[in-house]
């Protein structure tokens, strides 16, 4: 993941990025990589409730080895339980908003031989009770808790889109097994489906009949199109003015 982020920074030298991901993309190595490029890259990811956080190292006393980390801080779960929670409205999954309670704090993650990474942790609890409480972090301590939560929940539409693509369009069942064949087929299939969805949306209501190309939403009653052949069939019908049932 660090290599992909480095490539992104090289291709777009004038842009600043915030990368949001789940816990698998929030390892210490990734956080340290982004912190060293904090002027252009900030990760937002999930944090373990029992993560070990420490304070800054004390000044060097002039004898022995200098300390590389400070005293241990309360774990995020302990700190969130003792902190005063603030009620606010944040961006939520699916593009809406939600009333939540948040608690935040700062600390440093430490890994032996890898150094310290300053971060801001955020605990968010959905007041409606439909989602469990989550612990998040960002390497920019200046980010507000609302921004951290919004970046984390904003990635959900992208993840569900790719999950629906795998289940409905079947790119993983391609006959090409070499890397170059997969890299050619997957973008073309997703682009073709996107073009079909845009064409269908542009049709008048009177022309919309039969199966809808809204497959990635996964709503009940929608039959999945079997791969590229089905998408091509719906696309040809959309161009002709109607969608087959």
Backbone as a ProteinNet text record, in pm:
[ID]
protein_1_A
[PRIMARY]
XXXXXXXXXXXXXXXXXXXXXXXXXXXXXXXXXXXXXXXXXXXXXXXXXXXXXXXXXXXXXXXXXXXXXXXXXXXXXXXXXXXXXXXXXXXXXXXXXXXXXXXXXXXXXXXXXXXXXXXXXXXXXXXXXXXXXXXXXXXXXXXXXXXXXXXXXXXXXXXXXXXXXXXXXXXXXXXXXXXXXXXXXXXXXXXXXXXXXXXXXXXXXXXXXXXXXXXXXXXXXXXXXXXXXXXXXXXXXXXXXXXXX
[TERTIARY]
81.6	0	85.4	200.4	288.6	336.6	360.3	405.8	297.9	172.5	63.8	47.8	60.1	50.3	165.8	283.9	398.4	377.2	322.5	293.9	190.3	90.4	-12.6	46.1	136.8	199.5	289	354.7	440.4	358.2	244.7	163.1	88.7	57.7	-18.9	57.5	163.2	250.5	184.6	80.6	18.7	-105.6	-135.4	-259.1	-230.3	-330.4	-324.4	-431.5	-397.9	-486	-515.1	-637.7	-677.4	-720.4	-648.7	-679.1	-752.6	-872.5	-956.1	-964	-951.5	-958.3	-991.9	-1012.7	-1041.5	-911.9	-922.2	-808.2	-689.9	-716.2	-607.9	-517.1	-566.8	-487	-435.5	-443.2	-400.4	-284	-197.3	-83.9	14.7	103.8	202.4	289.9	325.5	410.2	342.9	212.9	139.4	126.2	95.1	81.3	212.9	323.7	453.7	489.2	458.6	483.5	405.6	277.7	194.6	235.9	279.4	319.6	442.3	534.1	652.4	617.6	500.1	451.7	322.9	318.8	195.3	147.1	231.8	185.2	94.2	97.8	19.4	-64.2	-39.9	-106.5	-146.2	-275.1	-327	-410.1	-374.7	-458.2	-565.4	-682	-790.3	-828.8	-819.7	-843.3	-900.1	-938.7	-988	-871	-898.5	-797.3	-847.4	-756.6	-793.7	-829.3	-937.6	-973.2	-865.6	-784.2	-679.7	-541.3	-535	-405.9	-318.3	-189.1	-93.4	-50.8	-82.3	-45.1	50	143	241.6	249.5	311.9	333.2	465.7	497.9	625.7	742.7	858.6	974.8	1021.3	1070.5	1119.6	1249.7	1287	1414.6	1532.3	1635.1	1753.5	1823.6	1850.5	1910.6	2062.1	2124.1	2268.6	2341.9	2272.4	2336.8	2261.5	2337	2274.9	2208.4	2131.4	2061.2	1940.8	1914.4	1793.8	1667.6	1564.8	1436.1	1372.3	1313.6	1247.7	1096.1	1042.6	898.9	873.7	757.4	720.2	639.9	576.3	496.9	373.7	327	208.3	84.2	-0.1	-126.7	-240.8	-355.9	-471.6	-506.6	-548.9	-590.5	-714.3	-737	-853.7	-985.4	-1004.2	-1127.8	-1139.6	-1031.1	-1032.8	-1050.5	-979.6	-989.6	-1128.9	-1189.9	-1323.7	-1428	-1410.6	-1505.9	-1500.4	-1380.8	-1365.7	-1388	-1381.6	-1392.1	-1537.4	-1553.5	-1686.1	-1719.5	-1827.7	-1865.4	-1948.1	-1925.4	-1993.2	-2089.2	-2209.3	-2309.6	-2294.8	-2300.8	-2282.9	-2346.4	-2346.7	-2398.3	-2283	-2270.6	-2159.4	-2213.3	-2129.7	-2162.6	-2159.7	-2253.7	-2269.5	-2273.1	-2278.7	-2282.7	-2401.2	-2377.3	-2483.6	-2504.8	-2422.6	-2433.5	-2521.1	-2581.8	-2666.1	-2589	-2662.8	-2603.4	-2661.2	-2594	-2638.6	-2597.7	-2687.2	-2657.1	-2575.6	-2459.3	-2368.9	-2310.6	-2240.9	-2159.9	-2014.6	-1926.7	-1785.5	-1701.2	-1589.3	-1484.4	-1352.2	-1259.5	-1133.7	-1017.8	-900.1	-778.1	-658.3	-542	-419.3	-322.6	-229.1	-127.1	-26.5	56.1	157.9	163	164.1	182.7	331.2	370.1	512.1	527.8	628.5	668.4	819.2	868.3	1011.4	1090.1	1183.6	1267.4	1204.6	1078	1007	974	990.7	968	824.1	799.4	668.7	590.3	458.2	368.6	260.9	262.1	154.7	21.2	-85	-216.9	-324.6	-440.5	-562.6	-657.9	-702.3	-800.2	-939	-1039.1	-1177.9	-1265.2	-1347.6	-1450.5	-1585	-1662.1	-1792.4	-1897	-2007.3	-2119.2	-2246.7	-2314.7	-2439.9	-2549.4	-2612.2	-2715.1	-2841.1	-2864.8	-2982.7	-2964.3	-2840.1	-2815.2	-2809	-2808.9	-2806.9	-2665.5	-2563.9	-2425.7	-2347.6	-2255.1	-2171.7	-2071.3	-2020.5	-1921.1	-1791.3	-1725.1	-1602.3	-1492.6	-1370.3	-1252.1	-1175.1	-1146.7	-1079.2	-955.8	-869.4	-753.1	-712.4	-641.1	-580.1	-444.9	-351	-216.9	-206.7	-316.1	-318.5	-391.2	-319.5	-387.2	-479.6	-467.6	-551.8	-689.1	-711	-840.5	-946.8	-1062.2	-1173.7	-1234.8	-1294.5	-1358.1	-1463	-1539.7	-1641.7	-1578	-1462.3	-1394.3	-1341.8	-1287.6	-1235.7	-1347.7	-1461.5	-1575.1	-1628.8	-1638.3	-1689	-1601.3	-1469.3	-1379.4	-1393.6	-1408.9	-1418.1	-1547.9	-1660.2	-1788.6	-1807.8	-1737.2	-1753.5	-1698.8	-1612.7	-1555.9	-1654.2	-1765.8	-1852.6	-1915.5	-1955.1	-2018.6	-1921.9	-1793.2	-1694.1	-1678.6	-1674.4	-1656.7	-1776.7	-1898.2	-2016.1	-2026.5	-1976.9	-1977.2	-1889.6	-1769.5	-1681.5	-1731.1	-1795.2	-1851.6	-1965.6	-2051.8	-2158.6	-2106.6	-1998	-1939.3	-1891.2	-1827.2	-1778.6	-1893.4	-2002.1	-2111.9	-2202	-2220.1	-2314	-2247.3	-2133.7	-2069	-1968.6	-1923.9	-1837.3	-1702.1	-1627.5	-1495.9	-1394.3	-1419.2	-1324.8	-1338.7	-1439.9	-1457	-1407.1	-1321.4	-1268.8	-1180.9	-1172	-1089.4	-942.8	-912.7	-773.4	-714.2	-611	-552.7	-422.7	-364.8	-242.2	-276.5	-179.2	-203.2	-247.9	-188.8	-222.8	-365	-410.1	-547.2	-648.7	-621.3	-712.7	-716	-599	-594	-666.3	-676.1	-753.4	-902.1	-940.4	-1081.6	-1159.2	-1103	-1178.6	-1214.9	-1122.5	-1163	-1262.8	-1245.8	-1339.4	-1479.4	-1489.9	-1620.2	-1690.2	-1615.7	-1675.2	-1712.2	-1627.7	-1660	-1780.5	-1792.7	-1907.8	-2036.4	-2031.1	-2150	-2189.1	-2089.6	-2118.6	-2184.3	-2134.9	-2194.4	-2338.5	-2365.3	-2502.4	-2594.2	-2546.6	-2628.9	-2661	-2562.7	-2585.7	-2684.5	-2671.7	-2764.1	-2906.2	-2918.9	-3052	-3117	-3037.7	-3092.8	-3138.5	-3074.3	-3112	-3238.1	-3284.4	-3404.2	-3529	-3628.4	-3757	-3822.7	-3908.8	-3975.3	-4055.7	-4113.6	-4195.8	-4114.7	-3984.9	-3898.4	-3834.1	-3849.1	-3785.5	-3877.2	-3840.1	-3921.2	-3829.9	-3882.3	-3804.5	-3700.9	-3588.3	-3482.8	-3410.5	-3385.8	-3313	-3165.5	-3075.9	-2933.3	-2889.5	-2972.3	-2933.6	-2882.2	-2801	-2764	-2677.1	-2595.4	-2500.2	-2566.5	-2692.8	-2760.6	-2805.5	-2822.1	-2857.1	-2996.4	-3092.1	-3226.1	-3300.6	-3400	-3474.1	-3545.7	-3547.7	-3618.9	-3537	-3417.6	-3332.9	-3248.8	-3255.7	-3180.1	-3043	-2935.4	-2802.1	-2775.9	-2705.5	-2665.1	-2542.6	-2539.8	-2428.2	-2308.2	-2228.6	-2101.4	-2114.6	-2007.3	-1999.3	-2104.2	-2140.1	-2238.5	-2373	-2413.6	-2539.9	-2535.3	-2423.3	-2410.7	-2416.9	-2352.4	-2357.4	-2499.9	-2577.1	-2714.6	-2799.6	-2784.5	-2861.4	-2817.1	-2686.3	-2635.8	-2691.7	-2693.2	-2749	-2896	-2969.9	-3112.7	-3134.4	-3047.3	-3060.7	-3036.6	-2937	-2911.1	-3027.8	-3096.6	-3209.5	-3335.8	-3337	-3452.4	-3530.9	-3498	-3569.5	-3477.9	-3507.2	-3426.2	-3501.7	-3439.9	-3511.7	-3545.2	-3651.1	-3689.8	-3621.1
-120.6	0	126.3	120.3	236.9	265.5	160.9	180.3	248.5	208.7	271.2	418	447	586.2	669.7	611.8	684.3	713.9	617	638.2	748.5	751.8	855.1	993.6	1005.8	1135.1	1178	1081.6	1114.8	1157.8	1092.7	1126.3	1257.4	1295.3	1418.5	1504.2	1570.4	1641.2	1760.9	1816.8	1934.5	1907.1	1780.8	1745.5	1698.9	1714.4	1662.6	1555.5	1444	1327.9	1287.2	1235.7	1168.4	1028	927.1	787.8	723.1	671.6	607.3	458.3	378.3	233.9	167.5	35.6	-36.4	-67.3	-153.1	-177.9	-239.1	-314.1	-375.3	-274.5	-150.4	-46.9	57.5	25.5	121.8	74.1	-9.4	-61.7	50	20.7	119.7	163.2	71.5	106.6	209.8	189.9	284.6	419.7	417.1	542.8	619.7	549.5	616.5	674.1	599.6	648.9	777.4	779.4	898.3	1014.6	983.6	1091.1	1163.7	1092.5	1156.9	1243.9	1223	1304.1	1375.3	1420.7	1474.1	1599.7	1666.2	1782.9	1749.2	1624.1	1586.4	1461.3	1385.2	1255.4	1231.6	1204.2	1175.8	1048.5	945.3	825.3	835.7	779.6	764.8	618.1	554.2	410.7	373.4	246.3	195.4	168.7	180.5	161.9	57.5	-28	-128.4	-58.9	-102.5	-39.4	-54.9	-160.8	-183.4	-148.1	-56.2	-17.1	47.8	20.6	77.6	215.9	315.5	453.5	504.5	588	644	794.2	859.5	1002	1034.1	1162.2	1200.5	1163.6	1135	1100.8	1221.4	1199.1	1311	1366.5	1486.8	1542.7	1456.4	1457.1	1377.2	1432.8	1344.3	1386.6	1392.7	1346.1	1353.2	1229.1	1127	1003.1	885.2	789.6	671.3	699.7	603.5	619.4	711	792.8	876.8	792.2	831.4	761	783.5	676.7	686.5	697.7	674.9	688.8	735.3	792.2	842.6	742.1	787	695.7	645.2	528.5	469.6	552.7	568.9	641.2	541.4	584	492.7	444.5	320.6	266.7	340.3	342.6	416.8	377.4	248.1	206.9	269.1	269.7	327.7	479.5	543.3	688.7	731.9	657.2	693.3	674.9	573	550.2	661.5	718.3	823.6	963.6	979	1111.9	1158.2	1288.1	1346.7	1345.4	1279.2	1266.3	1386.5	1421.7	1537.8	1491.3	1544.7	1509.8	1600.3	1539.8	1615.6	1539.1	1599.8	1538.5	1519.3	1400	1367.5	1304.6	1305.7	1230.6	1082.2	1006.7	866.2	778.3	648.9	551.7	578.2	564.5	584.8	728.8	821.8	960.2	1046.8	992.6	1073.4	1127.9	1168.4	1218.5	1139.1	1149	1074.3	1150.1	1147.5	1205.1	1103.8	1146.4	1054.7	1121.9	1042.3	1090.7	1060.5	1156.4	1138.2	1174.8	1106.7	1139.3	1127.3	1214	1217.2	1242	1206.7	1228.5	1214.5	1236.9	1226	1132.2	1082.2	992.8	961.3	861.9	819.3	668.2	615	471.1	441.6	331.9	296	150.9	128.7	-5.7	-12.9	-116.3	-127	-117	-24.1	-4.1	80.2	119.6	195.5	337	368.7	504.8	531.8	658.7	704.9	766.6	750.7	813.1	888.3	1022	1096.6	1075.7	1070.3	1049.2	1109.5	1125.8	1161.3	1043	991.7	884.5	942.3	876.6	922.4	800.5	811.6	711	769	694.8	741.4	635.9	681.4	592.7	646.3	561.1	597.8	606.3	721.9	740.9	662.1	625.2	545	398.2	355.6	217.2	117.7	160.8	66.5	22.6	97	62	55.9	-36.7	-47.6	67.8	95.9	200.3	163.7	263.1	240.1	333	283.3	361.3	388.9	514.8	556.9	637.9	657.4	743	810.8	921.4	993.7	1044.8	1054.9	1101.1	1252.3	1321.8	1467.6	1503.9	1539.9	1571.6	1692.5	1772.2	1891.1	1860.8	1739.9	1705.7	1700.2	1757.2	1750.6	1611	1567.8	1435.1	1417.3	1523	1511.8	1480.6	1539.9	1513.6	1371.2	1321.6	1184.7	1084.8	1103.1	1012.4	1022.2	1143.4	1160.3	1094.9	1105.1	1039.1	887.2	833.7	688.7	633.3	696.8	646.5	677.9	777.2	812.4	709	619	517	404.3	398.4	281.5	262.1	371.1	357.4	298.4	329.6	273.2	123.7	81.6	-59.7	-141.9	-91.3	-166.2	-171	-69.4	-72.4	-185.2	-198.9	-305.1	-442.8	-452.1	-579.1	-620	-523.3	-553.8	-588.8	-525.1	-557.5	-702.2	-746.6	-884.5	-984.4	-955.5	-1051.3	-1049.6	-933.8	-923	-937.7	-873.1	-874.7	-988.1	-1044.8	-1161.7	-1140	-1034.6	-1018.3	-1122.6	-1185.5	-1285.6	-1418.8	-1430.3	-1554	-1540.2	-1443.7	-1424.7	-1541.9	-1565.9	-1675.8	-1639.1	-1512.5	-1471.6	-1473.4	-1550.5	-1566.6	-1489.1	-1438.8	-1362.3	-1220.5	-1155.2	-1024.5	-921.9	-924	-823.4	-842.1	-967.3	-991.1	-941.6	-965.7	-919.7	-767.2	-703.5	-557.8	-495.3	-568.3	-518.7	-541.8	-659.8	-697.1	-623.9	-615.1	-558.1	-411.2	-322.5	-182.5	-167.7	-247	-236.8	-280.6	-387.6	-436.1	-334.7	-278	-178.5	-51.8	-10.4	106.8	84.8	-36.3	-67.8	-66.5	-123.6	-120.8	22.5	106.2	245.3	316.7	290.9	353.4	308.2	179	127.9	193.2	207.1	268.6	413.8	487.1	626.9	635.1	546.5	545.5	513.3	417.2	380.3	494.8	565.3	676.7	788.9	801.2	906.3	872.1	746.2	707.5	771.3	805.2	850.6	739.1	778.3	679.7	580.7	624.3	535.7	426.7	448.7	350.3	253.9	282.6	197.5	80.7	-37.4	-155.7	-274.6	-375.1	-496.8	-476.6	-542.8	-539.9	-407.3	-354.1	-229.5	-257.1	-176.4	-196.4	-133.2	-146.4	-96.2	-208.6	-294.6	-420.6	-402.2	-298.7	-285	-242.1	-203.4	-166.9	-289.4	-403.5	-527.4	-526.7	-451.6	-446.8	-575.4	-616.8	-740.1	-733.9	-846.5	-855.9	-826.2	-776.9	-747.7	-869.9	-912.8	-1029.3	-985	-1050.1	-1008.1	-1041	-952.4	-977	-1067.2	-1178.3	-1272.5	-1222.6	-1137.4	-1098.4	-1001.6	-995.6	-894.9	-914.6	-1039.5	-1063.4	-1001.4	-1015.5	-956.2	-805	-747.2	-601.5	-550.9	-622.3	-582	-588	-690.1	-701.9	-584.9	-551.8	-438.2	-309.5	-294.6	-174.4	-158	-266.6	-258.5	-222.8	-279.5	-246.3	-102.9	-53.5	85.8	180.6	147.9	231.2	226	110	97.9	163.7	194.6	266.2	191.5	64.5	-9.2	-115.3	-157.6	-256	-387.1	-499.2	-627.2	-673.8	-751.8	-807.8	-938.3
0	0	0	61.7	59.5	-81.7	-159.1	-296.6	-380.7	-362.2	-437.2	-398.2	-271.6	-228.3	-282.3	-285	-340.3	-488.1	-561.3	-703.5	-722.3	-635.4	-644.8	-623.5	-528.4	-503	-618.7	-683	-796.2	-917	-939.4	-1057.4	-1041.6	-917.7	-894.2	-792.8	-835.4	-741.2	-673.5	-729.8	-671.1	-589.6	-561.9	-492.2	-349.9	-264.2	-127.3	-112.2	-48	-44.3	99.3	118.5	241.6	201.8	249.9	214.1	330.1	300.7	402	373.7	478.5	463.3	595.1	591.2	714.2	788.1	887.3	974.6	900.7	793.8	718.5	649.7	630.5	565.1	663.8	793.1	893.1	976.8	920.2	994.4	1028.6	1122.4	1166.4	1050.2	962.2	847.6	758	731.8	648.1	717.7	847.7	921.9	924.2	942.9	946.2	809.5	702.9	567.5	541.6	579.7	556.3	645.5	766	856.8	803.6	742	686.3	566.4	508.8	396.5	436.7	561.3	617.9	548.5	472.8	401	284.7	238.8	121.1	140.2	246.7	259.7	404.9	426.8	560.2	555.2	632.2	635.5	743	714.9	812.1	812.2	927.2	933.4	1068.5	1082.1	1209.2	1302.8	1431.1	1534.6	1633.7	1677.7	1776.8	1908.8	1975	2102.9	2210	2199.6	2298.9	2245.3	2149.7	2092.2	2199.4	2191.4	2286.4	2239.1	2317.2	2287.2	2394.9	2354	2447.3	2427.7	2523.6	2514.6	2448	2431	2369.9	2460.7	2405.3	2488.8	2568	2687.9	2770.3	2713.8	2750.3	2702.9	2749.1	2668.2	2699.4	2822.7	2916.5	3043.2	3036.9	2927.8	2914	2956.7	3006	3048.8	2989.9	2932.3	2874.9	2741.4	2696.4	2568.9	2585.4	2485.5	2494.3	2481.6	2550.7	2544.2	2407.9	2354	2223	2236.6	2354.7	2376	2517.6	2538	2667.9	2747.6	2854.3	2937.5	2863.8	2905	2843.1	2874.9	2775.6	2791.2	2802.2	2852.9	2855.1	2714.9	2705.6	2576.5	2527.8	2396.3	2344.8	2411.5	2441.1	2506.6	2646	2719.1	2853.3	2848.2	2755.1	2745.1	2699.7	2607.2	2559.6	2668.9	2754.2	2862	2966.3	2986.5	3087.5	3031.7	2900.3	2840.2	2834.8	2827.7	2810.1	2661.5	2625.3	2485.2	2440.5	2316.5	2259.3	2150.9	2151.7	2051.6	1930.3	1813.9	1690.5	1575.2	1458.9	1336.6	1239.3	1183.3	1094.5	967.3	861.5	742.3	771.9	710.8	747.1	623.2	646.5	537.8	445.8	315.2	218.4	176.8	225.4	183.1	270.2	376.5	462.8	581.8	682.8	806.3	922.3	1036.5	1154.4	1280.9	1379.7	1509.6	1589.2	1636.5	1703.8	1827.9	1906.9	2017.1	1985.4	2006.1	1974.9	2095.6	2104.9	2201.4	2128.1	2158.2	2083.7	2178.1	2130	2205.3	2113.6	2166.1	2089	2159.9	2084.2	2137.7	2029.1	2056.7	1961.7	1958.2	1836.1	1819.2	1809.1	1871.7	1872.7	1829	1745.9	1707.3	1715.3	1778.1	1803.6	1673.9	1672.2	1555.3	1446.7	1464.5	1361.4	1404.4	1529.4	1574.3	1613.4	1645.7	1690.4	1575.4	1582.7	1484.7	1562.2	1562.3	1629.4	1558.3	1634.2	1575.2	1663.4	1602.1	1674.4	1664	1778.6	1777.4	1806.4	1749.9	1763.6	1791.7	1893.9	1919.7	1880.2	1800.9	1754.3	1787.6	1844	1878.1	1816.7	1742.3	1678	1783.8	1794.9	1897.5	1868.7	1741.7	1709.9	1745	1767.9	1808	1695.7	1571.1	1459.5	1423.2	1465.9	1437.6	1569.7	1573.4	1692.8	1696.2	1814.9	1828.4	1757.3	1699.2	1624.3	1674.4	1664.6	1697.9	1569	1544.4	1422.4	1459	1361.5	1384.6	1256.1	1269.6	1159	1206.2	1114.6	1151.7	1155.6	1126.7	1138	1266.6	1373.7	1499.8	1491.1	1385.7	1373.5	1314.7	1262.2	1204.5	1313.3	1285.1	1378.5	1377.8	1489.9	1491.9	1383.1	1352.8	1247.7	1112.3	1085.5	959.3	953.4	1063.2	1066.1	1041.1	1107.5	1089	946.2	893.8	757.5	653.3	667.9	574	581.6	702	717.2	659.8	690.4	639.9	492.4	439.7	298.7	203.3	251.7	162.9	136.6	210.9	206	68.2	2.1	-129.6	-230.8	-218.8	-310.3	-286.8	-159.9	-129.4	-175.1	-151.9	-195.3	-347.6	-416.4	-562.5	-614.8	-561.2	-607.8	-564.6	-447.9	-406.2	-498.7	-533.8	-628	-765.7	-807.2	-936.5	-939.4	-830.8	-827.5	-829.8	-757.6	-748.8	-871.4	-935	-1047.1	-1183.4	-1202.1	-1332.7	-1347.7	-1237.8	-1243.2	-1305.9	-1275.2	-1337.3	-1291.2	-1176.1	-1126.6	-1199.7	-1286.9	-1362.8	-1506.4	-1527.2	-1662	-1703.8	-1833	-1882.3	-1891.4	-1883.7	-1888.3	-1748.8	-1729.7	-1597	-1579.5	-1687.1	-1671.6	-1624.8	-1565.5	-1505.4	-1608.9	-1727.3	-1827.9	-1878.1	-1890	-1935.6	-1833.5	-1705.1	-1600.5	-1596	-1609.5	-1606.4	-1725.3	-1835.1	-1949.6	-1931.6	-1881.8	-1879.1	-1770.5	-1648.9	-1536.5	-1559.3	-1596.6	-1619.6	-1734.1	-1839	-1951.8	-1911.2	-1831.2	-1789.2	-1699.3	-1603.6	-1515	-1591.3	-1685.3	-1765.6	-1853.6	-1910.4	-1993.8	-1913.7	-1793.8	-1709.8	-1673.9	-1642.5	-1608.9	-1726.3	-1847.7	-1965.7	-1984.6	-1960.1	-1974.1	-1871.1	-1746.3	-1642.7	-1677.2	-1731.7	-1769.5	-1885.1	-1983.7	-2096.8	-2051	-1960.9	-1913.7	-1837.6	-1758.4	-1681.8	-1773.7	-1890.4	-1984.4	-2063.3	-2057	-2131.5	-2071.4	-2153	-2098.7	-2018	-1924.6	-1840.7	-1923.7	-2033.4	-2116.1	-2183.6	-2198	-2261.9	-2163.1	-2034.2	-1934.8	-1901.5	-1945.4	-1920.4	-1898	-1831.5	-1809.3	-1700.9	-1718.5	-1616.5	-1617	-1499.7	-1485.5	-1461.6	-1516.5	-1490.2	-1359.7	-1254.9	-1124.2	-1037.8	-1095.7	-1032	-910.5	-909	-800.4	-670.9	-676.5	-552.8	-475.2	-544.4	-476.9	-417.8	-476.5	-422	-456.6	-375.5	-402.1	-535.6	-603.9	-730.6	-852.2	-835.9	-951.4	-983.6	-1108.3	-1151.7	-1199.5	-1153.5	-1196.6	-1341.7	-1409.9	-1547.6	-1547.4	-1624.7	-1621.2	-1699.5	-1640.1	-1699	-1813.3	-1893.9	-1998.3	-2105.7	-2135.9	-2241.6	-2205.8	-2078.1	-2036.6	-2039.9	-2000.2	-2004	-2146.4	-2238.5	-2379	-2432.1	-2390.4	-2436.6	-2387	-2259	-2204.7	-2270.1	-2295.9	-2359.7	-2500.5	-2579.9	-2714.7	-2712.6	-2616.9	-2607.3	-2565	-2474.5	-2431.3	-2547.7	-2631.4	-2747.9	-2845.9	-2851.6	-2943.4	-2890	-2760.2	-2705.1	-2603.8	-2574.8	-2471.4	-2413.7	-2291.7	-2221.2	-2217	-2252.1	-2253.8	-2114.4	-2099.8	-1970.2	-1944.8
[MASK]
+++++++++++++++++++++++++++++++++++++++++++++++++++++++++++++++++++++++++++++++++++++++++++++++++++++++++++++++++++++++++++++++++++++++++++++++++++++++++++++++++++++++++++++++++++++++++++++++++++++++++++++++++++++++++++++++++++++++++++++++++++++

